[in-house]
Structure formats: structure tokens, C-alpha cells
Amino acid sequence: MKYEVPIWEKSTLSLEEAAAYTGIGIQKLRDISADDRCDFVLWNGTKRMFKRKKLEDYLDRAYSI
């Protein structure tokens, strides 16, 4: 039996999940998370994972992206 955690309860999101969750395009998420100072991205090797709560905080503070 496979248990699947709802997207709004996950602590980290894949690029595709983050795009679906926020409504922001995959390429735009790649662009804004490519900066070394980005505090809402966690790298697992070459895989980019988004810290959901920090991403939400970033979007709450952003005027435009």
C-alpha cells in the first residue's frame, strides 16, 4: 500500500509540485531559485526541492516576480 502525502502538507516540493501549488511556471521557478542566496531551495544532488513554507513567505513578500 502506497501512502501519498497531500501537497499542502509536504515540507518540500519538487519543481513540478511547486509549479502546480503556486501557479508559477517551471521556467520562472528555475530562474528565481538559481541564485545562490535563494533560501527556499534545497538541493538534493542535482534535484531542486522547494521548502514550501519559505516559498510561501517569499511569495507573500514579493511585489512581482
C-alpha positions as CSV (number, residue, x, y, z in Angstrom):
1,M,0.0,0.0,0.0
2,K,1.4,3.4,-1.0
3,Y,0.7,6.4,1.2
4,E,0.7,9.7,-0.6
5,V,1.0,13.0,1.4
6,P,-1.2,15.9,0.2
7,I,0.9,18.6,-1.4
8,W,-0.2,21.2,1.2
9,E,1.2,19.0,4.0
10,K,4.6,18.4,2.4
11,S,7.6,20.2,3.8
12,T,9.5,20.2,0.4
13,L,8.1,20.2,-3.1
14,S,9.6,19.1,-6.4
15,L,9.8,21.6,-9.2
16,E,6.6,20.3,-10.8
17,E,4.7,20.3,-7.4
18,A,5.9,23.8,-6.6
19,A,4.6,25.0,-10.1
20,A,1.2,23.3,-9.5
21,Y,1.0,24.6,-5.9
22,T,1.9,28.3,-6.7
23,G,0.7,28.7,-10.3
24,I,4.1,29.9,-11.3
25,G,5.7,28.4,-14.4
26,I,8.5,25.9,-14.1
27,Q,11.0,28.1,-16.0
28,K,10.2,31.1,-13.8
29,L,10.7,28.9,-10.7
30,R,14.0,27.7,-12.1
31,D,15.1,31.3,-12.7
32,I,14.3,32.6,-9.3
33,S,15.8,29.6,-7.5
34,A,19.0,29.6,-9.4
35,D,20.5,32.3,-7.2
36,D,23.0,31.1,-4.6
37,R,21.2,33.3,-2.0
38,C,17.8,31.7,-2.5
39,D,16.8,30.4,0.9
40,F,13.7,28.4,-0.2
41,V,15.5,25.9,-2.4
42,L,17.2,22.7,-1.1
43,W,19.5,20.9,-3.5
44,N,19.5,17.1,-3.3
45,G,22.3,16.4,-5.7
46,T,21.1,18.0,-8.9
47,K,17.5,17.8,-7.9
48,R,15.9,21.1,-6.8
49,M,13.4,20.9,-3.9
50,F,11.4,23.9,-2.6
51,K,10.9,24.5,1.1
52,R,7.1,25.0,0.9
53,K,6.7,27.4,3.9
54,K,9.7,29.6,2.9
55,L,8.5,29.7,-0.7
56,E,5.1,30.9,0.6
57,D,6.8,33.5,2.7
58,Y,8.8,34.7,-0.3
59,L,5.7,35.0,-2.4
60,D,3.9,36.9,0.4
61,R,6.6,39.5,0.5
62,A,7.1,39.7,-3.3
63,Y,5.6,42.6,-5.2
64,S,6.3,41.0,-8.6
65,I,8.2,38.0,-9.9
